[in-house]
């Protein structure tokens, strides 16, 4: 609009006509008395422009004619020197023949200068400002008769013009005698006081008011304008009043008073208060209510008074300055003493409406106001409040505001149960959930943390009925959809869905996830990933026992899953699910090893516990998780009682085959797990796990004393823990066959270990660990040069072997068999090889396979003794399957060793391997024929087929001239041996395999 065009021409024409009417004086010397005549062309021109231009340019007439805000905006768009000059012209204008309207306009301009902010100008001012900056420089404005010229600034020679505060102060000095109305006097004093408060020399500056005080002040202003018919804002709507009130409270004057201007202003204020103070006090005391100007005065003087006290206390002032400040401080106190009470009685009933208007218009303090809006219970759930929330959801998308809204929702829901209240709750809940949905995952976790801290596991559903209604169905449908779309791509969507459910009812959501993780095949890791996206769920509950908080997730696992696992697959998925929650890779663990141990291990470490085996698997898992701090987590789990519980479980295995059938007891396979756990614990539990070395020694002594009543082998397994504090305690008979150093070993006399039991004790030591097995081999005392001693040792060894065999766990047996092999290789153990399954003398080199053949025969002799009449009642029927499984495991290892030996042979040995396989097969069938109990066929069949497969490979590798004849003869022999087998199913399957070999 400022380009040379039609509107500019009309305005220029108006000024030319005005200039002609004023001749011979120039237009710049226009006096107030000339305006009724010379001003008409100008107002007509503005009116014409206003009628031609659409809104907002159509507002020219109203803004340009007596509108201080636009005047100030245009004024401050000018170069500094021109700006000051124009303000001086205004002061000069209103100082002549001053009228109340002149005073009002001057004070309005002053007030607008204080409130002005850059960046809030309309299009007209912006265009004007752009034009000014485009032409640059400063100008001596030409006479109105001349055509428009560009500004011709000369900054280098520009005089040092005074600042705007100086001009305003000078203007007030000049018109002070004309200000008679109390209202205008209040206005003038308030402007002056607020200008001075902005001076950097007066103090550190006011920090922003607390938002509640801010809202109360805005509400008070709006109330004053609404009740004051003389106020220019009286006819405005609430939104406009609130907007203006916020401007009035956020003064950012662009030209702050200098020190010289400050003290000049303080002196002027002191003078004006002395002149007007008493009369104004009487007026304020006599009026029933404040007007906006008097309210501003009291508020501004109150602030100024505090700043003056600060100035007196902290600044070095000259004598004259001190006098002025002290005098003004006293005047201010005296003035406020009788009048400031009026500030306390202001109407703040519009606070809620004001807050909503601030939010709706996004005004300065709208962020802080949202916080009050969300938490102010007295405003909540009015129709206007709900509408404001719904329409301004975007402003409430922070975790703090969402939590405040939730607290307000719960507070309302607990006291309002009618139908209308339910509908409002539905609207508000929907809006809050939408705000929450837009948060980042990190912020969602903050909200969930807040929900758990405020309402515990049940969350909102505990108090908000509209959340409870339909939640279970929503939960089932959503989680079913999640488990049906297990994929990396679906993870983000699943986490978003889970976030909503977790907000509404954390406990029910976690329980359902835990349940599905166990029963849905393959979904456990995906669901664990989802749960671990919410570290807030690591919340510790303390409502049951404030001194011992417990994990929400662990409780949900206990209540939803633990004790309800019906299959081995479910137990395995539960174990893997739990492991992921403790070690989720890059995410934060959701449960700690200590929490898991206390919940799922410590209460179940009894042999008759239904969950004992799963608990031990869990304990094994958690012990493998490294500690996150210097102090290992095991310290908080009562490590010594835990060790004792494991030792007692081990001791129970000494009576394993004599336990009542109906009594629960973990399997012998689980014994290996217990042994591994005990080994892990002995590594982890050290002096650092107890507060002092003295307590460490006491704890060791306590454990040693308790373990002394258990089986002696249990103590050997604690050697790593005992260190040098205690010797190895073994039966005295062990010293008869071993050269045991007495500084490490000590003998005990136990009734179960009478004469001749030394080898039994020796074998039990070999079962403890490979290292102890090596020690036993090294310390074994057998005179191989004495045939009788070797013969007695070998017979005793066989008896001891079958005594140990049924009680061995798979791991212990695996540790014992290599010791036996060592004795065979050293030829300390004599096992004669008979030719009961040999038709013809084999002219072969069987030396590389002698140990394999001897070990197989040893096993056969053991079973012959075990199945003899002298031992017929020694083992219960259920023990035979275990013994056969151990035997079959050894044969499998023997086959692997046979294959390795054949591969390492320097000469072809296919015939030797075939012969050895045939012997193993015959020994195995012999054992199968002797077994007194049914149900052992499966492991025997598996190994027999493995032996035949190995035989097939080696016989086919035989390239000798008579290989075909030999294979035929061997096939007939194997079939004849198999035909004699009594187990029909075993016999039929093996004969079928042999027929394929013959083909």
Protein Blocks (a to p, Z undefined) as FASTA:
>chain_A
ZZccfklmmmmmmmmmmmmmmpmbdfklpcfklmmmmmmmmmmmmmmmmmmpccfklmmm
mmmnopaklmmmmmmmpcfklmmmmmmmmmmmmmgopafklmmmmmmmmmmmmmpcghia
cfklmmmmmmmmmngpadddddfkbccddddddfklpccdddfklmmmmmmmmmmmmmmb
fklmmmmmmmmmmmmmmpmklogbiadddfklmmmmmmmmmmmmmmmmkbmklmpcfklm
mmmmmmmmmccbfbdcdfklmmmmmmmmmmmmmmmmmmmmmmmmmpmbdcfklmmmmmmm
mmmmmmmmmmmmmpccdfklmmmmmmmmmmmmmmmmmmmmmmmmpcfklmmmmmmmmmmn
opaklmmmmmmmmmmmklgopaklmmmmmmmmmmmmcfklmmmmmmmmmmmmmmocbfkl
mmmmmmmmmmmmmmmmmpcfklmmmmmmmmmmmnomnlmmlmmmklmnoklmmmmmmmmm
mmmmgcfklmmmmmmmmmmmmmmmmmlmmmmmmmmmmmmghilmmmmmmmmmmmmlmpcc
fklmmmlccdfklmmmmmmmgopacbfklmmmmmmmmmmmmmgojaccfbdfklmmmmmm
mmmmcfklfklmmmmmmmmmmmmpccfbfbdfklmnommlmmmmmmmmmmmmmmmmmgcf
klgcddfklmmmmmmmmmmmmmmmcfklpfbfklmmmmmmmmmmmmmmmcfklmmmmmmm
nmmmbccdddfklmmmpccdfklgccdddfklcghilmmmmmmmmmmpmklmmmmmmmpc
cdfklmklmmmmmmmmmmmmmmmmmmpcfklmmmmmmmmmmmmmnomaccdddfklcfbd
cdbdfklmmmmmmmmmmmmmmmmmmmmmklmmmpcfklmmmmmmmmmmmmmmmmmmmmmm
mmmpmbdcklmmmmmmmmmmmmmmmmmmmpmbghilmmmmmmmmmmmmmmmmmmmmpccf
klmmmmmmmmmmmmmmmmmpmblmlmmmmmmmmmmmmZZ
